[in-house]
Amino acid sequence: MSTTNNIFDNGAARRAFIRHSSTLRRLAFLDTFIGSKDLLAILELCGSLEMLIQTGRVGIPHITLADAISVPWACKKIRRLEITIGLTK
């Protein structure tokens, strides 16, 4: 797996995301790797989110279980969630 930078490490990208996070309803990252911390930020901040799809290489976890349960999710209206969760042994 290649290393990636977290999207929200960029200050301008983080500010833009936070500005729009309360109104985002659908996000799809197709054939794109989004890191665990970035997915957690989406789940934690997007209260109106109804759909989150993240596809990429099969078997490559996109969020760790530890990150996924580390904070309450703001997106209580989620109806479609397609992400790969990494389970530790």
N, C-alpha and C positions, 0 to 999 in steps of 0.2 A: 504494500500500500504506500502510495506517495504521501509525503508530508504536505500539509496545507496550512495556510494562515487562517486564523479565525476571521470571519467576515467582520465581526464587530470590534476587532482590534483597531480598525481604522476609525478614528474619531468622527469624521464626517459621516461615514456610513452608519455608525452607531446612533448619532444624533438624528439622522433621517429616519432610521428604523423606529426609534423611540417616538418621534413625532407622529408617525403613521400607525404605530402598533395598536392603538385602541380601535381603529376602524378596519384593519385587515380582516377579511373573512376567508379568503382562500389563498394558499401558498402552494406552489408546486415547483420543486427543484428536480427536474428530470435529467437523469444521467449526470448528476452533479454531486460531488461529495461535499456535504455540509458537516462540520465537526460537531462533536457532542456539546460543547459549550454554546455554540451558536443555536443548535436545536433547543437546548434548554432555555436560552434567552427568548426564543420564539414562544415556547410553551408557557413561560413564566410571565410574559408581557402582553400577549395578544388575547385580550379578553373576549373579543368578538369572533375569534377564529373558529370556523366550522369545518375546514378541510385543510389538512397538511399532508402532502405527498412528497416523499423524497426517495428517488430511485437512483440506483447506481449499480456497482458490481455486487452480485449475489454473494452473500456470506460475509461481507464487510460491514461490521456494525457502524451505525451512524451516531448512536447515542449509547452511553453505558447505562446499565440499570442503576448504578449508584447516582449518576447525574439525574436520571429521569425521576427518581424519587426524592431528590435532595431538597426540593422546594415545592410548595403547592403550585399547581398549574392554574393560570388565570383563565385558560380557554375551557370553560365549563360547557360550552355549546358544541364541542367537537363532535361531528357526525361521521367523518371519514379521516382515519389516521393510518398512513402507510409509511412506516419507518422501520429500520432494522435496529433492534435493541441488542447490545452485547451483554451476555451473561458471563459473569466470572465464575471460575471453578471453585 
